[in-house]
Amino acid sequence: MEERVLKVLSEEFPEVDFTASNELVDDGILDSLTITGIIATLTMEFGITIPYEEIIEENFNSISGLAKMVERLQA
């Protein structure tokens, strides 16, 4: 799942190096506008709804966190 999430997001956001850090939000690599775009992209690509309570640093700081969230929301 991590590889698929990375591929999708890298294609949609080529300006962001998602592998640069495991603290993408904390390091300022992802801003609120990019996070909004990530939510929209993951929603459309994986057919999930990301509830407000899932929009936390833990889920968006790394590709691993994003992939785990997607898997959890698909279940």
Chimera marker file (.cmm) of the C-alpha trace (Angstrom):
<marker_set name="trace">
<marker id="1" x="0.000" y="0.000" z="0.000" r="1" g="1" b="0" radius="0.5"/>
<marker id="2" x="2.860" y="2.412" z="0.788" r="1" g="1" b="0" radius="0.5"/>
<marker id="3" x="4.243" y="2.092" z="-2.745" r="1" g="1" b="0" radius="0.5"/>
<marker id="4" x="0.829" y="2.754" z="-4.288" r="1" g="1" b="0" radius="0.5"/>
<marker id="5" x="0.176" y="5.797" z="-2.069" r="1" g="1" b="0" radius="0.5"/>
<marker id="6" x="3.664" y="7.145" z="-2.824" r="1" g="1" b="0" radius="0.5"/>
<marker id="7" x="3.159" y="6.667" z="-6.583" r="1" g="1" b="0" radius="0.5"/>
<marker id="8" x="-0.229" y="8.391" z="-6.598" r="1" g="1" b="0" radius="0.5"/>
<marker id="9" x="0.905" y="11.333" z="-4.479" r="1" g="1" b="0" radius="0.5"/>
<marker id="10" x="4.234" y="11.755" z="-6.305" r="1" g="1" b="0" radius="0.5"/>
<marker id="11" x="2.380" y="11.984" z="-9.617" r="1" g="1" b="0" radius="0.5"/>
<marker id="12" x="-0.164" y="14.467" z="-8.246" r="1" g="1" b="0" radius="0.5"/>
<marker id="13" x="2.345" y="16.565" z="-6.266" r="1" g="1" b="0" radius="0.5"/>
<marker id="14" x="5.715" y="16.317" z="-8.110" r="1" g="1" b="0" radius="0.5"/>
<marker id="15" x="7.054" y="19.320" z="-6.191" r="1" g="1" b="0" radius="0.5"/>
<marker id="16" x="6.874" y="17.435" z="-2.867" r="1" g="1" b="0" radius="0.5"/>
<marker id="17" x="9.526" y="14.896" z="-1.856" r="1" g="1" b="0" radius="0.5"/>
<marker id="18" x="7.409" y="12.543" z="0.231" r="1" g="1" b="0" radius="0.5"/>
<marker id="19" x="10.481" y="10.464" z="1.121" r="1" g="1" b="0" radius="0.5"/>
<marker id="20" x="12.476" y="13.426" z="2.464" r="1" g="1" b="0" radius="0.5"/>
<marker id="21" x="11.218" y="13.077" z="6.017" r="1" g="1" b="0" radius="0.5"/>
<marker id="22" x="9.097" y="11.049" z="8.391" r="1" g="1" b="0" radius="0.5"/>
<marker id="23" x="7.779" y="14.339" z="9.748" r="1" g="1" b="0" radius="0.5"/>
<marker id="24" x="6.362" y="15.947" z="6.617" r="1" g="1" b="0" radius="0.5"/>
<marker id="25" x="3.955" y="18.168" z="8.552" r="1" g="1" b="0" radius="0.5"/>
<marker id="26" x="6.283" y="18.973" z="11.451" r="1" g="1" b="0" radius="0.5"/>
<marker id="27" x="9.157" y="19.842" z="9.069" r="1" g="1" b="0" radius="0.5"/>
<marker id="28" x="6.922" y="22.168" z="7.048" r="1" g="1" b="0" radius="0.5"/>
<marker id="29" x="7.135" y="20.091" z="3.863" r="1" g="1" b="0" radius="0.5"/>
<marker id="30" x="3.348" y="19.817" z="3.752" r="1" g="1" b="0" radius="0.5"/>
<marker id="31" x="1.233" y="22.924" z="4.204" r="1" g="1" b="0" radius="0.5"/>
<marker id="32" x="-2.516" y="23.099" z="4.725" r="1" g="1" b="0" radius="0.5"/>
<marker id="33" x="-3.255" y="23.569" z="1.027" r="1" g="1" b="0" radius="0.5"/>
<marker id="34" x="-1.184" y="20.511" z="0.075" r="1" g="1" b="0" radius="0.5"/>
<marker id="35" x="-2.839" y="18.451" z="2.821" r="1" g="1" b="0" radius="0.5"/>
<marker id="36" x="-6.236" y="19.441" z="1.427" r="1" g="1" b="0" radius="0.5"/>
<marker id="37" x="-5.090" y="18.270" z="-2.001" r="1" g="1" b="0" radius="0.5"/>
<marker id="38" x="-3.793" y="14.993" z="-0.552" r="1" g="1" b="0" radius="0.5"/>
<marker id="39" x="-7.168" y="14.386" z="1.091" r="1" g="1" b="0" radius="0.5"/>
<marker id="40" x="-8.962" y="14.973" z="-2.216" r="1" g="1" b="0" radius="0.5"/>
<marker id="41" x="-6.512" y="12.772" z="-4.134" r="1" g="1" b="0" radius="0.5"/>
<marker id="42" x="-6.711" y="9.857" z="-1.685" r="1" g="1" b="0" radius="0.5"/>
<marker id="43" x="-10.496" y="10.150" z="-1.535" r="1" g="1" b="0" radius="0.5"/>
<marker id="44" x="-10.829" y="9.865" z="-5.303" r="1" g="1" b="0" radius="0.5"/>
<marker id="45" x="-8.077" y="7.284" z="-5.853" r="1" g="1" b="0" radius="0.5"/>
<marker id="46" x="-9.025" y="4.874" z="-3.070" r="1" g="1" b="0" radius="0.5"/>
<marker id="47" x="-12.760" y="5.507" z="-2.769" r="1" g="1" b="0" radius="0.5"/>
<marker id="48" x="-12.559" y="6.483" z="0.892" r="1" g="1" b="0" radius="0.5"/>
<marker id="49" x="-13.860" y="9.318" z="3.018" r="1" g="1" b="0" radius="0.5"/>
<marker id="50" x="-11.333" y="10.853" z="5.387" r="1" g="1" b="0" radius="0.5"/>
<marker id="51" x="-13.209" y="12.092" z="8.459" r="1" g="1" b="0" radius="0.5"/>
<marker id="52" x="-12.082" y="15.221" z="10.259" r="1" g="1" b="0" radius="0.5"/>
<marker id="53" x="-10.745" y="13.246" z="13.237" r="1" g="1" b="0" radius="0.5"/>
<marker id="54" x="-8.292" y="11.423" z="10.944" r="1" g="1" b="0" radius="0.5"/>
<marker id="55" x="-6.662" y="14.681" z="9.831" r="1" g="1" b="0" radius="0.5"/>
<marker id="56" x="-3.857" y="14.585" z="12.380" r="1" g="1" b="0" radius="0.5"/>
<marker id="57" x="-0.074" y="14.849" z="12.116" r="1" g="1" b="0" radius="0.5"/>
<marker id="58" x="0.406" y="11.141" z="12.832" r="1" g="1" b="0" radius="0.5"/>
<marker id="59" x="-1.505" y="10.242" z="9.653" r="1" g="1" b="0" radius="0.5"/>
<marker id="60" x="0.118" y="12.868" z="7.403" r="1" g="1" b="0" radius="0.5"/>
<marker id="61" x="3.741" y="12.976" z="8.611" r="1" g="1" b="0" radius="0.5"/>
<marker id="62" x="4.867" y="10.095" z="6.384" r="1" g="1" b="0" radius="0.5"/>
<marker id="63" x="3.891" y="7.845" z="3.513" r="1" g="1" b="0" radius="0.5"/>
<marker id="64" x="3.670" y="5.037" z="6.065" r="1" g="1" b="0" radius="0.5"/>
<marker id="65" x="1.142" y="6.993" z="8.130" r="1" g="1" b="0" radius="0.5"/>
<marker id="66" x="-0.882" y="7.857" z="5.035" r="1" g="1" b="0" radius="0.5"/>
<marker id="67" x="-0.887" y="4.239" z="3.835" r="1" g="1" b="0" radius="0.5"/>
<marker id="68" x="-1.986" y="2.943" z="7.239" r="1" g="1" b="0" radius="0.5"/>
<marker id="69" x="-4.812" y="5.474" z="7.321" r="1" g="1" b="0" radius="0.5"/>
<marker id="70" x="-5.986" y="4.484" z="3.831" r="1" g="1" b="0" radius="0.5"/>
<marker id="71" x="-5.921" y="0.784" z="4.737" r="1" g="1" b="0" radius="0.5"/>
<marker id="72" x="-7.838" y="1.457" z="7.941" r="1" g="1" b="0" radius="0.5"/>
<marker id="73" x="-10.485" y="3.506" z="6.131" r="1" g="1" b="0" radius="0.5"/>
<marker id="74" x="-10.896" y="0.897" z="3.404" r="1" g="1" b="0" radius="0.5"/>
<marker id="75" x="-11.640" y="-1.840" z="5.953" r="1" g="1" b="0" radius="0.5"/>
<link id1="1" id2="2" r="1" g="1" b="0" radius="0.2"/>
<link id1="2" id2="3" r="1" g="1" b="0" radius="0.2"/>
<link id1="3" id2="4" r="1" g="1" b="0" radius="0.2"/>
<link id1="4" id2="5" r="1" g="1" b="0" radius="0.2"/>
<link id1="5" id2="6" r="1" g="1" b="0" radius="0.2"/>
<link id1="6" id2="7" r="1" g="1" b="0" radius="0.2"/>
<link id1="7" id2="8" r="1" g="1" b="0" radius="0.2"/>
<link id1="8" id2="9" r="1" g="1" b="0" radius="0.2"/>
<link id1="9" id2="10" r="1" g="1" b="0" radius="0.2"/>
<link id1="10" id2="11" r="1" g="1" b="0" radius="0.2"/>
<link id1="11" id2="12" r="1" g="1" b="0" radius="0.2"/>
<link id1="12" id2="13" r="1" g="1" b="0" radius="0.2"/>
<link id1="13" id2="14" r="1" g="1" b="0" radius="0.2"/>
<link id1="14" id2="15" r="1" g="1" b="0" radius="0.2"/>
<link id1="15" id2="16" r="1" g="1" b="0" radius="0.2"/>
<link id1="16" id2="17" r="1" g="1" b="0" radius="0.2"/>
<link id1="17" id2="18" r="1" g="1" b="0" radius="0.2"/>
<link id1="18" id2="19" r="1" g="1" b="0" radius="0.2"/>
<link id1="19" id2="20" r="1" g="1" b="0" radius="0.2"/>
<link id1="20" id2="21" r="1" g="1" b="0" radius="0.2"/>
<link id1="21" id2="22" r="1" g="1" b="0" radius="0.2"/>
<link id1="22" id2="23" r="1" g="1" b="0" radius="0.2"/>
<link id1="23" id2="24" r="1" g="1" b="0" radius="0.2"/>
<link id1="24" id2="25" r="1" g="1" b="0" radius="0.2"/>
<link id1="25" id2="26" r="1" g="1" b="0" radius="0.2"/>
<link id1="26" id2="27" r="1" g="1" b="0" radius="0.2"/>
<link id1="27" id2="28" r="1" g="1" b="0" radius="0.2"/>
<link id1="28" id2="29" r="1" g="1" b="0" radius="0.2"/>
<link id1="29" id2="30" r="1" g="1" b="0" radius="0.2"/>
<link id1="30" id2="31" r="1" g="1" b="0" radius="0.2"/>
<link id1="31" id2="32" r="1" g="1" b="0" radius="0.2"/>
<link id1="32" id2="33" r="1" g="1" b="0" radius="0.2"/>
<link id1="33" id2="34" r="1" g="1" b="0" radius="0.2"/>
<link id1="34" id2="35" r="1" g="1" b="0" radius="0.2"/>
<link id1="35" id2="36" r="1" g="1" b="0" radius="0.2"/>
<link id1="36" id2="37" r="1" g="1" b="0" radius="0.2"/>
<link id1="37" id2="38" r="1" g="1" b="0" radius="0.2"/>
<link id1="38" id2="39" r="1" g="1" b="0" radius="0.2"/>
<link id1="39" id2="40" r="1" g="1" b="0" radius="0.2"/>
<link id1="40" id2="41" r="1" g="1" b="0" radius="0.2"/>
<link id1="41" id2="42" r="1" g="1" b="0" radius="0.2"/>
<link id1="42" id2="43" r="1" g="1" b="0" radius="0.2"/>
<link id1="43" id2="44" r="1" g="1" b="0" radius="0.2"/>
<link id1="44" id2="45" r="1" g="1" b="0" radius="0.2"/>
<link id1="45" id2="46" r="1" g="1" b="0" radius="0.2"/>
<link id1="46" id2="47" r="1" g="1" b="0" radius="0.2"/>
<link id1="47" id2="48" r="1" g="1" b="0" radius="0.2"/>
<link id1="48" id2="49" r="1" g="1" b="0" radius="0.2"/>
<link id1="49" id2="50" r="1" g="1" b="0" radius="0.2"/>
<link id1="50" id2="51" r="1" g="1" b="0" radius="0.2"/>
<link id1="51" id2="52" r="1" g="1" b="0" radius="0.2"/>
<link id1="52" id2="53" r="1" g="1" b="0" radius="0.2"/>
<link id1="53" id2="54" r="1" g="1" b="0" radius="0.2"/>
<link id1="54" id2="55" r="1" g="1" b="0" radius="0.2"/>
<link id1="55" id2="56" r="1" g="1" b="0" radius="0.2"/>
<link id1="56" id2="57" r="1" g="1" b="0" radius="0.2"/>
<link id1="57" id2="58" r="1" g="1" b="0" radius="0.2"/>
<link id1="58" id2="59" r="1" g="1" b="0" radius="0.2"/>
<link id1="59" id2="60" r="1" g="1" b="0" radius="0.2"/>
<link id1="60" id2="61" r="1" g="1" b="0" radius="0.2"/>
<link id1="61" id2="62" r="1" g="1" b="0" radius="0.2"/>
<link id1="62" id2="63" r="1" g="1" b="0" radius="0.2"/>
<link id1="63" id2="64" r="1" g="1" b="0" radius="0.2"/>
<link id1="64" id2="65" r="1" g="1" b="0" radius="0.2"/>
<link id1="65" id2="66" r="1" g="1" b="0" radius="0.2"/>
<link id1="66" id2="67" r="1" g="1" b="0" radius="0.2"/>
<link id1="67" id2="68" r="1" g="1" b="0" radius="0.2"/>
<link id1="68" id2="69" r="1" g="1" b="0" radius="0.2"/>
<link id1="69" id2="70" r="1" g="1" b="0" radius="0.2"/>
<link id1="70" id2="71" r="1" g="1" b="0" radius="0.2"/>
<link id1="71" id2="72" r="1" g="1" b="0" radius="0.2"/>
<link id1="72" id2="73" r="1" g="1" b="0" radius="0.2"/>
<link id1="73" id2="74" r="1" g="1" b="0" radius="0.2"/>
<link id1="74" id2="75" r="1" g="1" b="0" radius="0.2"/>
</marker_set>
